[in-house]
């Protein structure tokens, strides 16, 4: 028996190709949607992780800011304590300076010179007195300039003839003078005393303070 296909085989083949094409398009679309969904979920997860990291960093930054403020306040307190300590140390060092001043003036004032007033303001000392001659005043200046451990930089402010004293037959001419001196602090002294000086060394002076 001979079978004859009377159907249009070309149209049937074309229809099958179209169906295969549409099926491939649908599969490609579904696969693309799946990939897009997976990528979207991955992005969401990455954003969540990054957001968590940002929150952690923000928390740590705030904690560090608090610690920095505490450190700054501690530094301020330390500086204040250091300033107070320095004031106390300076007071301990300087409390015996008037004693050294009077000892030096007594030791360096030559015969024929009489001190009437001594005024100290910090390290500046103003001295006024009466001298028998100008040479006595010069000797006093030399003693305080070269032979004194605690006094330095003597400066003659004024010298003038005072009113005559004594009797008419035996007048005595005196001189009023004023001198400005600088009183050294114990930490300004040299570690080794000058030759021939009996003043204490700075280490002993500091310990005495």
Secondary structure, 3 states (H helix, E strand, C coil): CCCCCCCCHHHHHHHHHHHHHHHHHHHHHHHHHHHHHHHHHHHHHHHHHHHHHHHHHHHHHHHHHHHHHHHHHHHHHHHHHHHHHHHHHHHHHHCCHHHHHHHHHHHHCCCCEEEEEEEEECCEEEEEEEECCHHHHHHHHHHHHHCCCCEEEEEEEEEEECCCEECCCCEECCEEEEEEEEECCHHHCCCCCCCCCCCCCHHHHHHHC
